[in-house]
Amino acid sequence: MNKTVEVLPDQPALVARALDLILSKLETAIQQRGQFTIALSGGSTPKPLYEAIGNQKLPWDKIHVFWGDERYVAPDHPDSNELMARRAWLDRVPMPAANIHAVPTLSANPAVDAAKYEQHLQEFFHSAPGKFPALDVVLLGMGDDAHTASLFPHTEALKVCDRLITVGNKDTSQRITFTYPFINAARSVIFLAAGANKRPALAQVFAPEADDFTYPSRLIKPQGELVWLLDAAAGLELKP
Ligand SMILES: O=C(O)[C@H](O)[C@@H](O)[C@H](O)[C@H](O)COP(=O)(O)O
């Protein structure tokens, strides 16, 4: 694992750096493999990044978007990560509908929809069951409880290591989430974390010793590249 930590002066600088990184990886992926695959995160931090990507002129037909996690709500629900990304970016550019690989959330059974998403991913990547295909970029946020995607502290989702997709739980609300081994198969994982409220969790995630199930972002150790992009408020005390 190749880990880098960058502390940017503020959130706009963090977004600008994330955009640069993603555009560079997008160009390389398309040159080398003819397409770019990215999994998006939800939350508030990435929204301006999605807006910035939507302002670019890119080969949209060569870009495939997935979600690293999704709330178990309809795609038109205000909590939907898909809705946020569509409004900020995807509905503003001529990306083929087939390139937007939304998480199914309408079968009234999260386990059924998690299995559907897993099958869709395996078919898209032509990967055999049990194999973890590599996305070019998995974009992650981190909650102030050190969760990432919908991998929350001390939940069953943290124990799922033999599947790509599983059901996550935030208190009583259900989610669909990449498993941490699937995240770790990515070529690049980029964390965006901003705000002083993230400092205590970051201190634990970066500590030499701490419990992974208490601080799930510690489980993210990709075979490829791990980049942490922090604003100064979040990264003040971190010694990369
Ligand atoms: O569905 C979600 O809510 C996200 O995927 C979640 O993991 C998010 O990334 C963190 O909670 C950080 O959220 P903020 O960016 O709002 O701090």
The ligand as an ORCA input file, in Angstrom:
! r2SCAN-3c Opt
* xyz 0 1
  O     -23.632      7.733      2.630
  C     -22.885      8.437      3.315
  O     -23.269      9.254      4.171
  C     -21.419      8.429      3.065
  O     -20.979      7.576      2.177
  C     -20.668      8.462      4.366
  O     -19.764      7.418      4.554
  C     -19.943      9.804      4.377
  O     -18.870      9.745      3.433
  C     -19.418     10.149      5.738
  O     -20.489     10.093      6.644
  C     -18.801     11.550      5.743
  O     -19.809     12.480      5.438
  P     -19.471     14.062      5.294
  O     -18.705     14.191      4.016
  O     -20.826     14.716      5.239
  O     -18.665     14.444      6.507
*
